[in-house]
Amino acid sequence: MSATSELYTAWSAGTPFTAPLPESAHPILAITTITAGLYFAARYGISQKQSIAFELANTIPSAVLLGFGIVFLFLSVGLYV
């Protein structure tokens, strides 16, 4: 057997991908994560503290939440990334 036919049999024997979250949860997750991300971004922008710990405690969650929020927003409108 050649390597190509072995790969084809492994490919054809596989199971289809199923999403870990139902599609109906994507809009709710998008709204929730984007709102939480904007909260941390606003908290960072409004504060007068100059501590590096405070800045990291606000910017890292903001970036992560907004990143996931955008992905869930894309998924909720049918743009599968």
N, C-alpha and C positions, 0 to 999 in steps of 0.2 A: 504494500500500500504506500502511496506517495503521501508526502506531508500535506498536500493540498486536499486530498480526499479525507484524511484524518481530521483536518480542520473543519471541513464541510460537515462531516458526520457529528462532530462536537457542536457545531453551530446549529444544525438542524435539530439536535436532541435537547437543546436548551429550552427553558421556560421563558415566556414573555415577561418583560419588566412590568411590575406593578408599583404604583406610587405609594410611599409610606403614609401619606396623608390623603384624605379624600379631597376631591376638587372643590367641594362645597366649603371647605375650611380655608381655602386660599384668600378670599376677600377679607375675612375676619382677621386672619393672621397678618395680612398686608396692612390693614388699618391699625391694628394693635402695635405692630413693630415699628411702623413709621411714626406713630404718635409718641411712643416711648423714646425713639431715637431723636425726635425733635425736642422732646422734653429735656433730654441730656444735653443737646446742642444749645438750647436756650439757657439752660442752667450754667453752662460753661461761658456763654457769651455775656450774660448779665453779671456774673460774679466779679468781685473785685479782688479775690484772693490770688496770690501769685505763687502758691505752692505747686510744685511739680506733681506731688501725689494727688492733689485735688484736680489738676488738669488732666492727668492720666485717668483718674477715676470717672471723669466725665466724657473725655474724647473717645476712649476705647469702646465703652458701651454704645455711645452714639454712632460710631462708625459701623460697628457690628450690626446693631439693630436696623440702621438705615440700609445697610447692604442687604440683609435678609428681607427687609420690607420691600425693597425694589424688586427683588427676585419674586416674592410672593405676589406683588402687584402685576408683574409681567405674566405670571402663571394664571392669575385670576382673569386677565383679559384675553387669554389664549395665545400668548407669545411664549412658547415652550423653550426654555433655555437650558 
